[in-house]
Amino acid sequence: MSVAVGIDARVKDVKVTDELITFYLVDGRVISVPLAWSWRLSEARQAQRSSFEIMGDGHGVHWPDVDEDLSVEGMFHGVPARRSKK
């Protein structure tokens, strides 16, 4: 685990716009990645993007309507979601 991803790297709030996925952390940091990094959220309606659950004591976020999970660690390390091969 890097210094950037420490014990206080926990999600307090989330905002998803037409351009960005933004995590607001309990320690005051704000991290964003392009919406395109999550193809599920990119294809979701705004109501689906707004319906999320903070999980794992704040270490990740789950969007039940589109079955998407993103972690703080993944956001820090720049790991975009990949489409599964069918």
C-alpha positions as CSV (number, residue, x, y, z in Angstrom):
1,M,0.0,0.0,0.0
2,S,1.4,3.4,-0.9
3,V,1.5,6.4,1.3
4,A,-1.3,8.0,-0.7
5,V,-3.6,5.1,0.1
6,G,-3.5,5.0,3.9
7,I,-5.9,4.2,6.7
8,D,-7.8,7.5,6.2
9,A,-8.3,6.8,2.5
10,R,-12.0,6.1,3.1
11,V,-15.0,7.4,1.1
12,K,-17.3,9.9,2.8
13,D,-19.3,10.9,-0.3
14,V,-19.5,10.3,-4.1
15,K,-20.5,12.4,-7.1
16,V,-20.8,11.1,-10.6
17,T,-21.2,13.7,-13.4
18,D,-21.2,13.3,-17.2
19,E,-17.5,13.7,-17.1
20,L,-16.1,12.5,-13.7
21,I,-16.4,10.0,-10.9
22,T,-15.4,11.8,-7.7
23,F,-14.7,10.4,-4.3
24,Y,-14.7,12.7,-1.3
25,L,-12.6,11.1,1.4
26,V,-13.0,11.4,5.2
27,D,-9.6,13.1,5.5
28,G,-10.6,15.9,3.2
29,R,-8.9,14.7,0.0
30,V,-10.9,14.6,-3.3
31,I,-10.0,12.2,-6.1
32,S,-11.5,12.0,-9.5
33,V,-11.2,9.8,-12.6
34,P,-12.9,10.2,-16.0
35,L,-16.3,8.7,-16.2
36,A,-15.1,6.7,-19.2
37,W,-13.0,4.6,-16.8
38,S,-16.3,2.9,-15.8
39,W,-18.1,1.6,-18.8
40,R,-21.0,0.6,-16.6
41,L,-21.4,4.1,-15.1
42,S,-20.8,5.7,-18.5
43,E,-23.8,3.8,-19.9
44,A,-26.0,4.3,-16.8
45,R,-28.7,6.9,-16.4
46,Q,-28.1,9.7,-13.9
47,A,-30.6,8.1,-11.4
48,Q,-28.5,4.9,-11.5
49,R,-25.3,6.8,-11.0
50,S,-26.7,8.5,-8.0
51,S,-27.8,5.3,-6.3
52,F,-24.6,4.0,-4.6
53,E,-23.6,2.3,-1.4
54,I,-20.3,3.0,0.5
55,M,-18.9,-0.4,1.4
56,G,-15.9,-1.9,3.3
57,D,-15.8,0.8,5.9
58,G,-15.4,3.3,3.1
59,H,-12.8,1.5,1.1
60,G,-15.1,1.1,-1.9
61,V,-18.3,2.1,-3.5
62,H,-21.0,-0.2,-5.1
63,W,-23.7,0.9,-7.6
64,P,-26.3,-1.9,-7.3
65,D,-28.4,-0.8,-10.2
66,V,-25.5,-1.3,-12.6
67,D,-23.4,-3.9,-10.6
68,E,-20.3,-1.7,-10.5
69,D,-17.7,-1.6,-7.7
70,L,-14.9,0.9,-7.5
71,S,-12.2,1.1,-4.7
72,V,-10.3,4.0,-3.3
73,E,-7.1,2.1,-4.1
74,G,-8.1,1.6,-7.7
75,M,-8.9,5.3,-8.0
76,F,-5.5,6.2,-6.6
77,H,-3.6,3.8,-8.8
78,G,-5.6,4.6,-12.0
79,V,-7.1,1.2,-12.7
80,P,-10.1,1.6,-15.1
81,A,-12.8,-1.0,-15.3
82,R,-12.5,-3.4,-18.2
83,R,-15.4,-5.0,-20.1
84,S,-15.6,-8.7,-19.7
85,K,-14.9,-10.8,-22.7
86,K,-17.9,-12.9,-23.8
